[in-house]
């Protein structure tokens, strides 16, 4: 029950962040948002809780981007098998950009979480032109603690400071 409430609170919080981001072109560019990748460089195995957080982070990211009005999300579901046969988007941006373009997107969003330890993690985002690969926006935020709350706060900060901030 606590996780459901925390998840709903995150979605509401992200909607508020997106609303505060200001006016943007209706719908924005066609945008492919790839699944969030988890990079575990710690000696500990990936936990079920971390896998769930990664999935939840992807849902929250897509919701925030769509609600901002700055990005029109392209349905990537038809491309799932093609994506599964390729390296992860973060590991092969040109592979992912080709699929994004074929899906009709002009912008591609890559996000990943790197776990250094249970105390040190970082959330990263790279928003690229799907044709040229040029980074349009991007950033990274370090978080302390491997909890739902720290991940939620990290995403909120990443979006506020690196995605929705004007001039970035």
N, CA and C atoms as a LAMMPS dump frame, in Angstrom:
ITEM: TIMESTEP
0
ITEM: NUMBER OF ATOMS
504
ITEM: BOX BOUNDS ff ff ff
-5.0000000000000000e+02 5.0000000000000000e+02
-5.0000000000000000e+02 5.0000000000000000e+02
-5.0000000000000000e+02 5.0000000000000000e+02
ITEM: ATOMS id mol type element x y z
1 1 1 N 0.82 -1.192 0
2 1 2 C 0 0 0
3 1 3 C 0.866 1.26 0
4 2 1 N 1.925 1.244 0.803
5 2 2 C 2.82 2.401 0.871
6 2 3 C 3.449 2.664 -0.492
7 3 1 N 3.854 1.6 -1.197
8 3 2 C 4.472 1.773 -2.52
9 3 3 C 3.485 2.343 -3.527
10 4 1 N 2.219 1.927 -3.457
11 4 2 C 1.204 2.459 -4.359
12 4 3 C 1.018 3.945 -4.11
13 5 1 N 0.922 4.323 -2.851
14 5 2 C 0.772 5.737 -2.497
15 5 3 C 2 6.522 -2.935
16 6 1 N 3.187 5.968 -2.713
17 6 2 C 4.426 6.644 -3.128
18 6 3 C 4.466 6.796 -4.643
19 7 1 N 4.042 5.771 -5.363
20 7 2 C 4.02 5.835 -6.829
21 7 3 C 3.051 6.892 -7.327
22 8 1 N 1.866 6.957 -6.724
23 8 2 C 0.891 7.98 -7.103
24 8 3 C 1.408 9.37 -6.76
25 9 1 N 2.06 9.492 -5.625
26 9 2 C 2.627 10.776 -5.233
27 9 3 C 3.678 11.228 -6.244
28 10 1 N 4.484 10.283 -6.752
29 10 2 C 5.501 10.63 -7.747
30 10 3 C 4.846 11.146 -9.018
31 11 1 N 3.818 10.464 -9.489
32 11 2 C 3.148 10.888 -10.718
33 11 3 C 2.563 12.286 -10.539
34 12 1 N 1.904 12.541 -9.416
35 12 2 C 1.345 13.867 -9.151
36 12 3 C 2.459 14.905 -9.101
37 13 1 N 3.548 14.582 -8.421
38 13 2 C 4.675 15.5 -8.31
39 13 3 C 5.245 15.828 -9.696
40 14 1 N 5.378 14.818 -10.546
41 14 2 C 5.928 15.048 -11.878
42 14 3 C 4.98 15.877 -12.736
43 15 1 N 3.681 15.69 -12.553
44 15 2 C 2.719 16.507 -13.282
45 15 3 C 2.832 17.968 -12.872
46 16 1 N 3.051 18.209 -11.584
47 16 2 C 3.235 19.578 -11.098
48 16 3 C 4.505 20.172 -11.686
49 17 1 N 5.589 19.388 -11.703
50 17 2 C 6.855 19.853 -12.285
51 17 3 C 6.653 20.208 -13.749
52 18 1 N 5.963 19.341 -14.477
53 18 2 C 5.732 19.591 -15.897
54 18 3 C 4.88 20.839 -16.095
55 19 1 N 3.871 21.03 -15.258
56 19 2 C 3.01 22.204 -15.381
57 19 3 C 3.793 23.486 -15.122
58 20 1 N 4.714 23.433 -14.173
59 20 2 C 5.536 24.606 -13.867
60 20 3 C 6.582 24.878 -14.935
61 21 1 N 6.801 23.919 -15.805
62 21 2 C 7.849 24.063 -16.814
63 21 3 C 7.52 25.139 -17.829
64 22 1 N 6.278 25.56 -17.889
65 22 2 C 5.922 26.632 -18.8
66 22 3 C 5.326 26.097 -20.08
67 23 1 N 4.864 27.027 -20.902
68 23 2 C 4.216 26.658 -22.148
69 23 3 C 5.226 26.105 -23.138
70 24 1 N 4.768 25.193 -23.947
71 24 2 C 5.614 24.59 -24.966
72 24 3 C 4.761 24.34 -26.185
73 25 1 N 5.388 24.066 -27.313
74 25 2 C 4.61 23.774 -28.506
75 25 3 C 3.665 22.604 -28.232
76 26 1 N 2.45 22.712 -28.746
77 26 2 C 1.463 21.65 -28.53
78 26 3 C 1.99 20.334 -29.063
79 27 1 N 2.149 19.395 -28.157
80 27 2 C 2.597 18.065 -28.563
81 27 3 C 4.09 17.927 -28.691
82 28 1 N 4.767 18.941 -29.147
83 28 2 C 6.217 18.852 -29.311
84 28 3 C 6.615 17.86 -30.385
85 29 1 N 7.91 17.611 -30.516
86 29 2 C 8.389 16.702 -31.561
87 29 3 C 8.034 15.248 -31.246
88 30 1 N 7.879 14.451 -32.279
89 30 2 C 7.648 13.012 -32.114
90 30 3 C 8.864 12.433 -31.404
91 31 1 N 8.636 11.782 -30.265
92 31 2 C 9.718 11.384 -29.376
93 31 3 C 9.66 9.906 -29.019
94 32 1 N 10.762 9.21 -29.264
95 32 2 C 10.909 7.816 -28.843
96 32 3 C 11.573 7.815 -27.476
97 33 1 N 10.91 7.235 -26.488
98 33 2 C 11.486 7.118 -25.155
99 33 3 C 11.814 5.645 -24.94
100 34 1 N 13.085 5.354 -24.827
101 34 2 C 13.519 3.973 -24.646
102 34 3 C 13.424 3.586 -23.177
103 35 1 N 13.297 2.282 -22.923
104 35 2 C 13.229 1.801 -21.547
105 35 3 C 14.469 2.232 -20.778
106 36 1 N 14.273 2.572 -19.52
107 36 2 C 15.375 2.948 -18.65
108 36 3 C 16.271 1.728 -18.457
109 37 1 N 17.562 1.951 -18.571
110 37 2 C 18.539 0.87 -18.403
111 37 3 C 19.138 0.952 -17.002
112 38 1 N 19.353 -0.207 -16.4
113 38 2 C 19.982 -0.277 -15.079
114 38 3 C 21.395 -0.808 -15.266
115 39 1 N 22.37 -0.022 -14.864
116 39 2 C 23.774 -0.399 -14.968
117 39 3 C 24.279 -0.655 -13.558
118 40 1 N 24.434 -1.911 -13.217
119 40 2 C 24.857 -2.278 -11.877
120 40 3 C 26.36 -2.52 -11.874
121 41 1 N 27.104 -1.52 -11.436
122 41 2 C 28.561 -1.668 -11.359
123 41 3 C 29.007 -1.94 -9.92
124 42 1 N 28.047 -2.259 -9.071
125 42 2 C 28.365 -2.591 -7.686
126 42 3 C 28.632 -4.09 -7.58
127 43 1 N 29.239 -4.518 -6.501
128 43 2 C 29.471 -5.96 -6.328
129 43 3 C 28.2 -6.737 -5.966
130 44 1 N 27.142 -6.037 -5.564
131 44 2 C 25.893 -6.692 -5.157
132 44 3 C 25.021 -7 -6.378
133 45 1 N 24.295 -8.094 -6.304
134 45 2 C 23.358 -8.448 -7.37
135 45 3 C 22.208 -7.445 -7.418
136 46 1 N 21.597 -7.319 -8.586
137 46 2 C 20.424 -6.473 -8.743
138 46 3 C 19.248 -7.117 -8.008
139 47 1 N 18.542 -6.314 -7.249
140 47 2 C 17.426 -6.828 -6.465
141 47 3 C 16.108 -6.664 -7.22
142 48 1 N 15.097 -7.381 -6.761
143 48 2 C 13.757 -7.245 -7.341
144 48 3 C 13.236 -5.821 -7.142
145 49 1 N 13.558 -5.219 -6.009
146 49 2 C 13.132 -3.843 -5.738
147 49 3 C 13.748 -2.874 -6.751
148 50 1 N 15.022 -3.082 -7.083
149 50 2 C 15.673 -2.21 -8.07
150 50 3 C 15.044 -2.38 -9.442
151 51 1 N 14.754 -3.609 -9.823
152 51 2 C 14.105 -3.86 -11.118
153 51 3 C 12.745 -3.165 -11.166
154 52 1 N 12.012 -3.222 -10.069
155 52 2 C 10.712 -2.554 -10.004
156 52 3 C 10.879 -1.034 -10.076
157 53 1 N 11.907 -0.514 -9.419
158 53 2 C 12.156 0.937 -9.461
159 53 3 C 12.493 1.397 -10.878
160 54 1 N 13.274 0.607 -11.589
161 54 2 C 13.637 0.955 -12.965
162 54 3 C 12.382 1.037 -13.826
163 55 1 N 11.505 0.045 -13.705
164 55 2 C 10.264 0.042 -14.483
165 55 3 C 9.394 1.25 -14.113
166 56 1 N 9.277 1.51 -12.819
167 56 2 C 8.467 2.641 -12.348
168 56 3 C 9.048 3.971 -12.82
169 57 1 N 10.376 4.061 -12.822
170 57 2 C 11.047 5.268 -13.289
171 57 3 C 10.731 5.527 -14.761
172 58 1 N 10.704 4.463 -15.557
173 58 2 C 10.373 4.604 -16.975
174 58 3 C 8.963 5.114 -17.185
175 59 1 N 8.024 4.592 -16.414
176 59 2 C 6.632 5.046 -16.502
177 59 3 C 6.54 6.514 -16.106
178 60 1 N 7.184 6.88 -15.012
179 60 2 C 7.148 8.263 -14.535
180 60 3 C 7.812 9.215 -15.529
181 61 1 N 8.92 8.8 -16.121
182 61 2 C 9.61 9.632 -17.114
183 61 3 C 8.709 9.885 -18.314
184 62 1 N 8.111 8.827 -18.843
185 62 2 C 7.216 8.991 -19.999
186 62 3 C 6.045 9.91 -19.664
187 63 1 N 5.462 9.712 -18.487
188 63 2 C 4.325 10.541 -18.08
189 63 3 C 4.728 12.011 -17.982
190 64 1 N 5.866 12.282 -17.381
191 64 2 C 6.315 13.669 -17.219
192 64 3 C 6.61 14.326 -18.565
193 65 1 N 7.265 13.592 -19.461
194 65 2 C 7.57 14.151 -20.779
195 65 3 C 6.29 14.451 -21.556
196 66 1 N 5.345 13.523 -21.541
197 66 2 C 4.086 13.714 -22.264
198 66 3 C 3.284 14.865 -21.646
199 67 1 N 3.199 14.904 -20.319
200 67 2 C 2.42 15.938 -19.638
201 67 3 C 3.021 17.331 -19.811
202 68 1 N 4.314 17.398 -20.076
203 68 2 C 4.956 18.704 -20.237
204 68 3 C 4.476 19.42 -21.493
205 69 1 N 3.955 18.665 -22.46
206 69 2 C 3.539 19.257 -23.722
207 69 3 C 4.701 19.527 -24.655
208 70 1 N 5.903 19.208 -24.234
209 70 2 C 7.097 19.464 -25.04
210 70 3 C 7.484 18.282 -25.915
211 71 1 N 6.905 17.121 -25.627
212 71 2 C 7.261 15.897 -26.34
213 71 3 C 5.997 15.11 -26.656
214 72 1 N 5.867 14.677 -27.896
215 72 2 C 4.764 13.803 -28.306
216 72 3 C 5.336 12.393 -28.41
217 73 1 N 4.986 11.55 -27.464
218 73 2 C 5.585 10.215 -27.402
219 73 3 C 5.103 9.309 -28.526
220 74 1 N 6.056 8.62 -29.125
221 74 2 C 5.79 7.637 -30.168
222 74 3 C 5.653 6.279 -29.486
223 75 1 N 4.673 5.492 -29.894
224 75 2 C 4.496 4.16 -29.337
225 75 3 C 5.628 3.265 -29.835
226 76 1 N 6.465 2.828 -28.917
227 76 2 C 7.599 1.973 -29.274
228 76 3 C 7.283 0.488 -29.118
229 77 1 N 6.068 0.161 -28.686
230 77 2 C 5.678 -1.239 -28.495
231 77 3 C 5.885 -2.086 -29.746
232 78 1 N 5.52 -1.607 -30.941
233 78 2 C 5.73 -2.431 -32.135
234 78 3 C 7.205 -2.732 -32.423
235 79 1 N 8.096 -2.012 -31.785
236 79 2 C 9.525 -2.164 -32.027
237 79 3 C 10.217 -2.983 -30.945
238 80 1 N 9.457 -3.542 -30.029
239 80 2 C 10.029 -4.268 -28.892
240 80 3 C 10.927 -5.421 -29.329
241 81 1 N 10.486 -6.22 -30.286
242 81 2 C 11.298 -7.367 -30.739
243 81 3 C 12.581 -6.883 -31.414
244 82 1 N 12.483 -5.844 -32.205
245 82 2 C 13.667 -5.286 -32.871
246 82 3 C 14.652 -4.757 -31.843
247 83 1 N 14.131 -4.044 -30.839
248 83 2 C 14.994 -3.509 -29.776
249 83 3 C 15.644 -4.627 -28.974
250 84 1 N 14.898 -5.679 -28.714
251 84 2 C 15.431 -6.799 -27.927
252 84 3 C 16.585 -7.495 -28.636
253 85 1 N 16.607 -7.435 -29.95
254 85 2 C 17.663 -8.091 -30.733
255 85 3 C 18.917 -7.217 -30.867
256 86 1 N 18.849 -5.993 -30.389
257 86 2 C 19.967 -5.044 -30.484
258 86 3 C 20.573 -4.818 -29.098
259 87 1 N 21.769 -4.239 -29.064
260 87 2 C 22.321 -3.837 -27.754
261 87 3 C 21.399 -2.794 -27.12
262 88 1 N 21.5 -2.646 -25.818
263 88 2 C 20.694 -1.648 -25.112
264 88 3 C 20.962 -0.262 -25.703
265 89 1 N 19.936 0.583 -25.768
266 89 2 C 20.097 1.909 -26.388
267 89 3 C 21.286 2.711 -25.876
268 90 1 N 21.541 2.675 -24.575
269 90 2 C 22.68 3.413 -24.018
270 90 3 C 24.002 2.865 -24.537
271 91 1 N 24.033 1.559 -24.793
272 91 2 C 25.26 0.914 -25.238
273 91 3 C 25.505 1.06 -26.736
274 92 1 N 24.453 1.356 -27.495
275 92 2 C 24.589 1.538 -28.949
276 92 3 C 23.603 2.607 -29.412
277 93 1 N 23.889 3.876 -29.119
278 93 2 C 22.973 4.932 -29.544
279 93 3 C 22.635 4.903 -31.037
280 94 1 N 23.606 4.655 -31.941
281 94 2 C 23.231 4.626 -33.357
282 94 3 C 22.18 3.548 -33.681
283 95 1 N 22.263 2.404 -33.014
284 95 2 C 21.268 1.342 -33.221
285 95 3 C 19.885 1.839 -32.817
286 96 1 N 19.803 2.47 -31.641
287 96 2 C 18.53 2.962 -31.129
288 96 3 C 18.004 4.125 -31.962
289 97 1 N 18.894 5.01 -32.394
290 97 2 C 18.459 6.151 -33.202
291 97 3 C 17.869 5.694 -34.529
292 98 1 N 18.441 4.646 -35.105
293 98 2 C 17.887 4.096 -36.354
294 98 3 C 16.457 3.605 -36.128
295 99 1 N 16.235 2.906 -35.02
296 99 2 C 14.899 2.399 -34.714
297 99 3 C 13.948 3.562 -34.417
298 100 1 N 14.42 4.559 -33.694
299 100 2 C 13.588 5.73 -33.399
300 100 3 C 13.135 6.399 -34.686
301 101 1 N 14.049 6.568 -35.614
302 101 2 C 13.728 7.193 -36.896
303 101 3 C 12.713 6.347 -37.66
304 102 1 N 12.931 5.044 -37.69
305 102 2 C 11.998 4.142 -38.38
306 102 3 C 10.612 4.174 -37.733
307 103 1 N 10.564 4.45 -36.431
308 103 2 C 9.291 4.532 -35.713
309 103 3 C 8.606 5.881 -35.926
310 104 1 N 9.275 6.797 -36.619
311 104 2 C 8.689 8.1 -36.9
312 104 3 C 9.072 9.195 -35.935
313 105 1 N 10.033 8.925 -35.063
314 105 2 C 10.453 9.924 -34.079
315 105 3 C 11.533 10.833 -34.653
316 106 1 N 11.522 12.068 -34.192
317 106 2 C 12.584 13.011 -34.537
318 106 3 C 13.506 13.257 -33.353
319 107 1 N 13.066 12.806 -32.172
320 107 2 C 13.835 12.95 -30.938
321 107 3 C 13.842 11.598 -30.232
322 108 1 N 14.969 11.268 -29.597
323 108 2 C 15.081 10.014 -28.849
324 108 3 C 15.563 10.312 -27.435
325 109 1 N 14.973 9.612 -26.466
326 109 2 C 15.317 9.814 -25.059
327 109 3 C 15.907 8.523 -24.498
328 110 1 N 17.117 8.642 -23.976
329 110 2 C 17.813 7.537 -23.314
330 110 3 C 17.927 7.904 -21.837
331 111 1 N 17.62 6.966 -20.967
332 111 2 C 17.797 7.203 -19.537
333 111 3 C 18.363 5.944 -18.909
334 112 1 N 19.222 6.136 -17.925
335 112 2 C 19.79 4.991 -17.237
336 112 3 C 20.138 5.366 -15.806
337 113 1 N 20.156 4.328 -14.985
338 113 2 C 20.543 4.463 -13.58
339 113 3 C 21.787 3.619 -13.396
340 114 1 N 22.821 4.218 -12.834
341 114 2 C 24.031 3.464 -12.522
342 114 3 C 24.114 3.305 -11.011
343 115 1 N 24.243 2.057 -10.592
344 115 2 C 24.403 1.762 -9.175
345 115 3 C 25.873 1.491 -8.903
346 116 1 N 26.487 2.357 -8.112
347 116 2 C 27.867 2.168 -7.69
348 116 3 C 27.873 1.339 -6.412
349 117 1 N 26.917 1.654 -5.538
350 117 2 C 26.717 0.91 -4.285
351 117 3 C 25.304 1.216 -3.823
352 118 1 N 24.894 0.649 -2.699
353 118 2 C 23.564 0.965 -2.172
354 118 3 C 23.481 2.403 -1.689
355 119 1 N 24.615 3.026 -1.484
356 119 2 C 24.629 4.405 -1.035
357 119 3 C 24.767 5.39 -2.195
358 120 1 N 25.439 4.995 -3.251
359 120 2 C 25.734 5.912 -4.35
360 120 3 C 25.148 5.379 -5.656
361 121 1 N 24.22 6.148 -6.225
362 121 2 C 23.635 5.843 -7.525
363 121 3 C 23.568 7.143 -8.309
364 122 1 N 23.466 7.039 -9.622
365 122 2 C 23.221 8.244 -10.403
366 122 3 C 22.2 7.96 -11.483
367 123 1 N 21.361 8.973 -11.726
368 123 2 C 20.347 8.925 -12.77
369 123 3 C 20.83 9.812 -13.902
370 124 1 N 20.663 9.324 -15.128
371 124 2 C 21.181 10.028 -16.297
372 124 3 C 20.121 10.087 -17.387
373 125 1 N 20.165 11.172 -18.168
374 125 2 C 19.271 11.295 -19.307
375 125 3 C 20.021 11.947 -20.464
376 126 1 N 19.719 11.47 -21.652
377 126 2 C 20.27 12.054 -22.87
378 126 3 C 19.131 12.146 -23.877
379 127 1 N 18.837 13.361 -24.314
380 127 2 C 17.796 13.597 -25.308
381 127 3 C 18.507 14.013 -26.582
382 128 1 N 18.288 13.218 -27.647
383 128 2 C 19.057 13.412 -28.886
384 128 3 C 18.172 13.623 -30.099
385 129 1 N 18.722 14.307 -31.066
386 129 2 C 18.108 14.393 -32.379
387 129 3 C 18.206 13.004 -32.989
388 130 1 N 17.083 12.432 -33.398
389 130 2 C 17.075 11.046 -33.878
390 130 3 C 17.809 10.887 -35.202
391 131 1 N 17.914 11.935 -35.982
392 131 2 C 18.583 11.842 -37.282
393 131 3 C 20.092 12.017 -37.164
394 132 1 N 20.51 13.025 -36.407
395 132 2 C 21.944 13.343 -36.337
396 132 3 C 22.64 12.737 -35.124
397 133 1 N 21.88 12.415 -34.099
398 133 2 C 22.471 11.917 -32.863
399 133 3 C 22.944 13.029 -31.941
400 134 1 N 22.817 14.27 -32.373
401 134 2 C 23.263 15.397 -31.556
402 134 3 C 22.484 15.432 -30.244
403 135 1 N 23.207 15.637 -29.14
404 135 2 C 22.563 15.749 -27.838
405 135 3 C 21.89 17.115 -27.743
406 136 1 N 20.586 17.101 -27.511
407 136 2 C 19.809 18.329 -27.389
408 136 3 C 19.724 18.783 -25.93
409 137 1 N 19.578 17.824 -25.049
410 137 2 C 19.535 18.075 -23.604
411 137 3 C 20.089 16.838 -22.929
412 138 1 N 20.591 17.026 -21.738
413 138 2 C 21.083 15.876 -21
414 138 3 C 21.57 16.288 -19.636
415 139 1 N 21.72 15.304 -18.791
416 139 2 C 22.225 15.594 -17.469
417 139 3 C 22.315 14.341 -16.624
418 140 1 N 22.875 14.543 -15.46
419 140 2 C 23.066 13.451 -14.518
420 140 3 C 22.877 14.002 -13.117
421 141 1 N 22.326 13.181 -12.256
422 141 2 C 22.168 13.578 -10.867
423 141 3 C 22.571 12.396 -9.993
424 142 1 N 23.391 12.686 -8.981
425 142 2 C 23.771 11.654 -8.017
426 142 3 C 22.713 11.602 -6.934
427 143 1 N 22.395 10.396 -6.512
428 143 2 C 21.467 10.238 -5.396
429 143 3 C 22.143 9.415 -4.325
430 144 1 N 21.741 9.648 -3.123
431 144 2 C 22.297 8.917 -1.983
432 144 3 C 21.186 8.074 -1.39
433 145 1 N 21.419 6.786 -1.352
434 145 2 C 20.426 5.869 -0.812
435 145 3 C 19.658 5.193 -1.93
436 146 1 N 19.447 3.929 -1.777
437 146 2 C 18.79 3.122 -2.793
438 146 3 C 17.357 2.835 -2.347
439 147 1 N 16.525 3.892 -2.36
440 147 2 C 15.143 3.772 -1.905
441 147 3 C 14.209 4.361 -2.953
442 148 1 N 12.932 4.024 -2.839
443 148 2 C 11.935 4.615 -3.735
444 148 3 C 11.989 6.137 -3.656
445 149 1 N 12.074 6.651 -2.442
446 149 2 C 12.079 8.098 -2.244
447 149 3 C 13.286 8.765 -2.906
448 150 1 N 14.474 8.179 -2.766
449 150 2 C 15.664 8.804 -3.362
450 150 3 C 15.586 8.778 -4.889
451 151 1 N 15.085 7.689 -5.445
452 151 2 C 14.944 7.614 -6.903
453 151 3 C 13.92 8.644 -7.391
454 152 1 N 12.788 8.763 -6.691
455 152 2 C 11.75 9.723 -7.073
456 152 3 C 12.29 11.15 -7.037
457 153 1 N 12.995 11.479 -5.964
458 153 2 C 13.573 12.822 -5.853
459 153 3 C 14.627 13.062 -6.927
460 154 1 N 15.41 12.039 -7.222
461 154 2 C 16.421 12.168 -8.258
462 154 3 C 15.808 12.456 -9.614
463 155 1 N 14.735 11.744 -9.96
464 155 2 C 14.069 11.986 -11.246
465 155 3 C 13.47 13.378 -11.285
466 156 1 N 12.836 13.781 -10.21
467 156 2 C 12.249 15.125 -10.158
468 156 3 C 13.324 16.189 -10.401
469 157 1 N 14.449 16.073 -9.725
470 157 2 C 15.53 17.046 -9.883
471 157 3 C 16.099 16.998 -11.31
472 158 1 N 16.305 15.799 -11.835
473 158 2 C 16.845 15.64 -13.19
474 158 3 C 15.942 16.336 -14.213
475 159 1 N 14.651 16.148 -14.079
476 159 2 C 13.709 16.781 -15.003
477 159 3 C 13.694 18.292 -14.838
478 160 1 N 13.64 18.764 -13.595
479 160 2 C 13.591 20.208 -13.351
480 160 3 C 14.848 20.917 -13.851
481 161 1 N 15.991 20.358 -13.541
482 161 2 C 17.248 21.054 -13.794
483 161 3 C 17.87 20.781 -15.167
484 162 1 N 17.527 19.665 -15.795
485 162 2 C 18.211 19.306 -17.035
486 162 3 C 17.29 19.112 -18.236
487 163 1 N 16.003 18.941 -18.008
488 163 2 C 15.101 18.699 -19.133
489 163 3 C 14.15 19.857 -19.332
490 164 1 N 13.458 20.273 -18.28
491 164 2 C 12.438 21.304 -18.423
492 164 3 C 12.965 22.714 -18.204
493 165 1 N 14.167 22.858 -17.708
494 165 2 C 14.767 24.17 -17.488
495 165 3 C 14.99 24.849 -18.839
496 166 1 N 14.543 26.062 -18.952
497 166 2 C 14.735 26.816 -20.194
498 166 3 C 16.212 27.077 -20.438
499 167 1 N 16.61 27.069 -21.683
500 167 2 C 17.986 27.37 -22.057
501 167 3 C 18.919 26.2 -21.928
502 168 1 N 18.375 25.011 -21.609
503 168 2 C 19.23 23.827 -21.495
504 168 3 C 18.807 22.82 -22.501
